[in-house]
Amino acid sequence: MTSKKIAFVGTGANGAGIAADLTRAGLDVTFIEQWPAHVDAMRENGITVVMPDRTEVTPVTVYNLCEVATLRDQFDIVFIVVKAYDTRWACELIKPLVKPDGLVVGLQNGMSLDDIADIMGPERTVGAVIEVASNMYEPGITNRETPPEEAWFAIGGIHPAVVGREQEVADVLKYAGTVEISDDIRSSKWMKLIVNAAELVPSAILDMQLAKAVEVPGMYEFMLSCGREAARTAMETGIRLRPIFGMPEADLENPDRFAEQLFEQVLTRFSSPDTRTTSLQDWIKGRRNEVHEINGLVVDEQARIGGSAPSNALTVELARRIEAGELDRSPKNIELILAARV
């Protein structure tokens, strides 16, 4: 059993469920959380993780962000599980409590590994791909649609100092799901961004569960177009297409087909009829989502090389209008999508 001290910065739906898995395995885990009511609920009742076939209640050690300055122990492994746009301040918050040889793991969507490396140093940075479906609407309770038996992670370093140390992370993360070590984590994270571009914000624009959104006439084609643009952008900017999720027979030469294969993996293996994407959950809670870190990144990268990504650009614009209060999220927004694509 490892004696490493572990911290999770961000214990929302995914962070709390994963941190609870490690806690139940007997590891030394500290929860660090920004939602005061959630902190209070976990202190009083532990974290409740509701899964399809069971419910686990786990007593935990938890601190509010405002209490981090009172901590004195340093951590061997820190998992960053906040929104991509919150990565930099979360890293600055926890930086004084990371051991000089500690590892910081970005368990996030988007390409946050460079933000982590910029603050923590690339020699302490571990990138990660996460495939876990969860939601949280009540403090102290996370609804985990993807239990550890079905969850999947890939991890990898971006600096020679981390090569060979990835196993340290795998040895603790294995209690939360299947863990693969990637020899090119930047490319692996881009593969997740491809499917995120297709599913997260587009389905949220319609205010629908993912499974229902893809059934709206014309919507599957639009979502797939977002993913295909992201896959082409990856190849055009030097990113290697590579299988994730343990995909069999992935077409690594055809970005359009590869994007479709990735999307089908999420629809068939990693979502349920009730799955609302994290982007829709953000909007339901009144928060902004990660459209700029996902679809917006595709648009920005295409602009950098003199190209365009019209489906992703439309997604960014519709999301902007929704967050500005100019447009309601609604199934009726399919009309705007189809009109723009004529």
matplotlib code that plots the C-alpha trace (Angstrom):
import matplotlib.pyplot as plt

x = [0.0, 1.4, 2.1, 1.9, -0.1, -2.6, -4.7, -7.7, -8.1, -11.7, -14.1, -17.2, -19.0, -15.9, -13.3, -15.3, -16.2, -12.6, -11.2, -13.7, -12.4, -8.9, -10.0, -11.9, -8.8, -7.0, -5.0, -4.2, -6.4, -7.3, -10.3, -10.0, -13.2, -14.6, -18.4, -19.0, -22.2, -20.5, -17.6, -20.0, -22.0, -18.9, -17.6, -20.9, -21.9, -19.0, -19.3, -22.1, -21.4, -24.5, -23.7, -26.0, -25.7, -24.7, -24.2, -21.0, -20.8, -17.2, -15.9, -13.4, -10.9, -12.0, -10.9, -12.4, -10.2, -9.9, -8.4, -5.6, -3.2, -3.5, -2.2, 1.4, 1.9, 3.1, 1.6, 3.3, 0.5, -2.0, -5.0, -6.4, -10.0, -11.4, -12.7, -10.0, -10.5, -9.8, -6.5, -4.0, -5.4, -5.9, -2.3, -1.1, -3.2, -1.7, 1.8, 3.3, 2.0, 3.5, 6.7, 9.7, 9.5, 5.7, 3.5, 0.6, -2.0, -4.6, -7.7, -9.6, -11.0, -9.2, -5.5, -4.7, -1.4, 0.6, -1.0, 0.0, 3.5, 3.9, 3.2, 4.4, 7.2, 7.0, 9.2, 6.3, 3.4, 1.4, -1.3, -4.4, -7.4, -10.5, -13.6, -16.1, -19.7, -21.0, -23.2, -23.7, -26.7, -26.8, -23.9, -22.3, -23.8, -22.3, -24.2, -21.6, -22.9, -19.5, -18.4, -14.7, -15.3, -16.1, -14.1, -11.0, -7.9, -4.7, -1.7, 1.6, 4.4, 5.7, 9.2, 12.0, 12.0, 8.5, 9.2, 9.1, 7.3, 3.8, 3.4, 3.3, 0.1, -1.3, -0.7, -3.2, -5.6, -6.1, -8.6, -10.9, -10.7, -8.6, -5.4, -3.2, 0.2, 0.5, 3.8, 2.3, -0.1, -0.6, -1.9, -4.0, -5.6, -6.3, -8.2, -10.5, -10.9, -12.1, -15.0, -15.6, -16.0, -18.7, -20.7, -20.3, -21.5, -23.5, -25.9, -26.0, -27.1, -30.3, -30.7, -31.0, -29.5, -26.8, -28.7, -31.8, -29.7, -28.2, -31.8, -32.8, -32.8, -29.6, -28.0, -25.9, -24.4, -23.6, -22.0, -20.0, -18.9, -17.5, -15.6, -14.3, -13.0, -11.2, -9.6, -8.5, -7.1, -5.1, -3.5, -2.8, -1.0, 1.2, -0.9, -0.9, -4.2, -4.1, -6.7, -8.0, -10.6, -8.9, -10.5, -10.2, -9.4, -9.2, -8.8, -5.7, -5.3, -8.7, -9.6, -13.3, -13.7, -11.7, -13.8, -16.9, -15.4, -14.6, -18.1, -19.6, -17.5, -18.8, -22.4, -22.3, -19.9, -19.6, -23.1, -26.6, -30.0, -30.0, -26.4, -26.3, -22.9, -20.7, -21.3, -25.1, -24.6, -22.6, -25.4, -28.1, -26.0, -25.7, -21.9, -20.1, -18.8, -15.6, -16.6, -13.5, -11.2, -12.7, -14.5, -12.8, -9.4, -10.2, -11.2, -8.1, -5.8, -7.3, -7.0, -3.3, -2.6, -4.8, -7.9, -11.3, -13.6, -17.2, -19.1, -17.0, -17.2, -21.0, -20.9, -18.8, -21.1, -24.3, -22.7, -21.6, -25.2, -26.6, -24.1, -24.8, -28.5, -29.3, -30.5, -32.1, -30.7, -33.5, -34.3, -35.4, -31.8, -31.5, -33.2, -30.3, -27.8, -29.4, -30.0, -26.3, -25.2, -27.4]
y = [0.0, 3.4, 5.9, 8.8, 11.9, 12.8, 15.9, 16.5, 20.2, 20.3, 17.6, 18.1, 15.3, 13.6, 14.7, 13.6, 10.2, 9.4, 10.7, 8.6, 5.5, 6.2, 6.9, 3.6, 1.8, 3.1, 5.9, 9.2, 11.5, 15.2, 16.8, 20.6, 22.2, 25.6, 25.0, 25.8, 23.8, 20.8, 21.0, 21.2, 18.2, 16.0, 16.9, 16.0, 12.9, 11.9, 11.8, 9.7, 8.2, 6.9, 4.3, 2.3, -0.9, 0.4, 3.5, 4.1, 6.5, 7.4, 9.5, 12.0, 14.7, 17.9, 21.6, 24.7, 26.8, 29.4, 26.9, 25.8, 28.4, 26.7, 23.4, 22.4, 18.9, 18.7, 16.3, 13.7, 13.7, 16.4, 15.9, 19.0, 18.4, 21.9, 23.4, 24.0, 27.8, 27.5, 25.6, 28.4, 29.8, 26.3, 25.4, 28.6, 27.8, 24.4, 25.0, 25.7, 22.4, 20.2, 18.4, 19.4, 16.0, 15.8, 15.2, 17.3, 15.6, 17.4, 15.2, 17.6, 18.1, 20.5, 21.1, 22.3, 20.5, 23.5, 25.8, 23.2, 22.9, 26.7, 27.0, 23.7, 23.1, 20.5, 18.1, 17.8, 17.8, 14.7, 15.0, 12.9, 11.8, 11.1, 9.2, 9.2, 10.3, 11.9, 14.7, 16.6, 18.8, 18.4, 19.0, 15.8, 13.6, 12.7, 10.6, 8.5, 6.9, 5.3, 3.2, 2.2, -1.0, 1.0, 4.2, 4.8, 7.1, 7.7, 9.5, 10.6, 13.2, 15.9, 16.1, 13.5, 13.8, 12.3, 9.4, 6.2, 8.0, 7.7, 4.4, 6.2, 7.9, 4.7, 2.9, 5.2, 6.0, 2.3, 2.2, 4.5, 2.8, 1.3, 3.3, 3.3, 5.1, 7.1, 7.8, 10.9, 12.4, 15.6, 13.6, 11.5, 14.6, 16.0, 12.8, 13.4, 17.0, 15.7, 13.9, 16.7, 19.1, 16.9, 16.2, 18.6, 22.1, 21.2, 19.0, 21.7, 24.3, 22.2, 21.8, 18.0, 14.8, 13.6, 10.5, 12.6, 15.4, 13.0, 11.9, 15.4, 15.5, 17.0, 17.3, 14.1, 15.4, 18.8, 17.2, 14.9, 17.9, 19.5, 16.4, 16.0, 19.6, 18.9, 15.7, 17.4, 20.3, 17.8, 16.3, 19.6, 20.9, 17.9, 15.9, 12.1, 10.4, 7.5, 5.2, 6.0, 4.2, 1.0, 1.4, -1.6, -1.1, 2.7, 4.4, 6.5, 7.6, 9.1, 11.9, 12.0, 8.3, 8.4, 11.2, 9.1, 6.1, 8.2, 9.6, 6.2, 5.0, 7.7, 7.2, 3.4, 2.8, 6.0, 7.5, 6.5, 7.7, 10.3, 11.6, 15.4, 16.6, 18.6, 21.7, 21.4, 20.8, 24.0, 26.0, 24.4, 25.6, 29.1, 28.7, 29.3, 26.2, 25.3, 26.1, 28.4, 25.7, 23.0, 24.2, 27.6, 25.9, 24.2, 27.6, 29.3, 26.6, 26.7, 30.5, 30.1, 27.9, 30.0, 27.7, 27.7, 25.4, 26.7, 24.1, 24.8, 28.5, 28.3, 26.4, 29.1, 31.8, 30.1, 29.4, 33.1, 34.2, 31.8, 32.9, 36.6, 36.0, 36.8, 33.2, 30.5, 27.0, 25.1, 22.3, 25.1, 26.1, 23.3, 25.7, 28.1, 25.3, 24.0, 27.5, 28.3, 25.1, 25.6]
z = [0.0, -1.0, 1.8, -0.6, 0.4, -2.3, -2.8, -5.1, -6.0, -7.1, -5.8, -7.9, -9.7, -11.1, -8.5, -5.5, -7.0, -8.0, -4.7, -2.9, -4.7, -3.6, -0.1, 0.2, -1.0, 2.1, 0.5, 2.3, 0.4, 1.0, -0.6, -1.5, -2.6, -3.4, -2.8, 0.9, 1.2, -0.4, 2.1, 5.0, 3.7, 3.2, 6.7, 8.3, 6.3, 4.0, 0.3, -1.2, -4.6, -6.3, -9.0, -11.2, -9.1, -5.7, -3.4, -1.4, 1.5, 2.4, 5.3, 3.9, 4.9, 3.3, 3.3, 1.8, -0.5, 2.2, 4.5, 2.2, 3.7, 7.0, 5.7, 6.4, 5.0, 1.4, -1.2, -3.3, -6.0, -6.6, -9.0, -10.5, -11.2, -11.8, -15.1, -17.6, -17.3, -13.5, -13.9, -13.4, -10.2, -8.8, -9.5, -7.9, -4.8, -4.3, -5.5, -2.1, -0.9, -3.6, -2.8, -4.8, -6.5, -6.4, -9.4, -10.5, -12.7, -14.7, -14.7, -17.0, -20.4, -22.7, -23.2, -19.7, -19.4, -20.6, -18.0, -15.3, -16.7, -16.8, -13.1, -11.6, -14.1, -16.8, -14.7, -12.3, -14.8, -15.8, -18.4, -18.3, -20.3, -18.3, -19.4, -16.5, -16.7, -13.5, -12.3, -9.1, -8.1, -4.3, -1.9, -0.7, -3.4, -6.7, -9.2, -11.1, -14.2, -15.0, -12.0, -11.6, -13.5, -16.6, -16.1, -18.3, -17.9, -19.8, -18.2, -19.5, -18.9, -21.2, -19.7, -19.5, -15.7, -15.6, -18.0, -15.8, -13.0, -14.6, -12.8, -9.5, -10.6, -12.2, -9.0, -7.1, -10.0, -10.7, -7.9, -9.9, -13.3, -16.0, -16.5, -19.6, -19.8, -23.0, -24.7, -26.3, -23.8, -25.8, -28.7, -26.4, -24.9, -28.3, -29.1, -26.2, -27.3, -30.7, -29.1, -26.6, -29.4, -30.9, -27.8, -24.9, -26.0, -29.0, -27.0, -24.3, -26.8, -27.4, -23.6, -24.1, -22.8, -25.2, -26.4, -27.2, -28.9, -31.4, -32.4, -33.5, -37.3, -38.5, -35.1, -35.2, -38.5, -37.0, -33.9, -36.0, -38.2, -35.0, -34.2, -37.7, -37.8, -34.6, -35.9, -39.1, -37.0, -34.9, -38.0, -39.6, -36.5, -36.1, -33.6, -34.1, -34.3, -31.8, -30.2, -26.7, -24.6, -25.6, -29.1, -31.4, -35.1, -35.0, -38.4, -37.8, -41.4, -42.0, -39.5, -40.5, -39.9, -36.7, -35.3, -36.0, -34.3, -31.2, -31.1, -31.3, -28.4, -26.2, -27.3, -26.8, -24.0, -21.8, -21.7, -20.7, -21.8, -19.0, -19.5, -19.6, -20.6, -18.2, -20.4, -19.9, -16.2, -16.0, -17.6, -15.4, -12.4, -13.9, -14.7, -17.9, -19.6, -21.4, -24.9, -25.4, -24.2, -26.5, -29.6, -29.3, -29.3, -32.6, -34.1, -32.8, -34.0, -37.5, -37.6, -36.6, -39.7, -42.0, -42.0, -40.5, -38.5, -39.3, -37.2, -34.1, -34.7, -34.8, -31.6, -30.0, -31.2, -30.0, -26.7, -26.4, -27.1, -24.5, -21.8, -22.6, -22.1, -25.8, -26.5, -24.5, -24.6, -26.3, -28.8, -31.1, -31.6, -34.1, -36.5, -36.1, -36.6, -39.7, -41.2, -40.7, -42.4, -45.6]

ax = plt.figure().add_subplot(projection="3d")
ax.plot(x, y, z, "-o")
ax.set_aspect("equal")
plt.show()
